[in-house]
Amino acid sequence: MNPSTKSTRSADKAQARFQQGLELFEKGDLTLAKKRLDQTLKLQPQLFDALQLLGAIAHQNGELVKTKGFSKEPSAQVLTTFRPTIIWV
């Protein structure tokens, strides 16, 4: 299998998991949403939208936000995958 094909499939899976997590979050199922977002981050560890939504879930659960695989230096991956999502909590 071509490495770029494998990378594309991983990104597609991550995006699908993220979309499922977002839909579950919007329905109020925070537990399952968190599981889907954790799966997303296993595929793409620095996907900004997933990290942001996990922060919103932690906030709604009254938990202190823990950083998850985010470096202090911006990476090209984060900058190219950034799609702003506004979440009102």
N, C-alpha and C positions, 0 to 999 in steps of 0.2 A: 504494500500500500504506500502510496506517495505521502511523504511527511506533511505536505501542505493540505492534502485531502483529510488526513487524520486530524490536523489542527482545525480545519473547517468544521468537521463533524463534532469535535469537542466544543467549539464555539456555538454551534447550532444547538447541541444538547444543553449547554449552559444557558443559552437564551430561552429555550423552552422551559427549563426548570425555573428560571427567574420569572417568566410570565405566569407559570402556575403559582409560584409563591406570591406574586403581586395580586393575583385574583383571589387567592385564599385570604390574604391580608385584608383586601377590600370587603370580603364577606365576614371578616371578624374571626376567622379560624387561625389565631396566632401561632398555635402549637404546630400545626401542619405547615403553615407558611414558613416558619423558622426551619423546619426540616428540609423543605424544598430549597430554601436559600442556602442552607449549609451544603446541600448537594451541588448547588450552583457554584459555590466557592471552591469545592473540591476540583471542579473542572476549570474554573477561571478564578484563581485566588484573589485577584485584585479588581474584580468587576465592581466598579464604583456603585452602581445602582443597588446591587445586592447588599453591599456593605452598609449603604445608607438605610435601606429598608430594615436590615437587622438592627440597626441603631434605633429606628422608630419602634420596632417591636420591643426591644429592651426597655425603652422609655415607657411605653404603655404598660409593661409588666412591672415597672418600678425598679428595674435593675440598673446598676451602674453599667455604663457602656464599656465593654472591653474591646481593645483594638484587636483586629484579626488580620494579620498578614499585610498590613499597610506600612510601607516604608515612609520615612520623612521626605525622601526625594521623589518628586513626581516621575512616573515612568511613562514612556511613550505608549505603553499598553493602556494605562489608565486614561491618558489624554485622548487616545483615539477611540476608546469605547465609551467615553462619557456622553450620556444622554440625560439631560436634566429631568428629574422627576420631582414634582412638588407633592409632598404628602402633608396634609394637615392633620395634626393630632391634638 
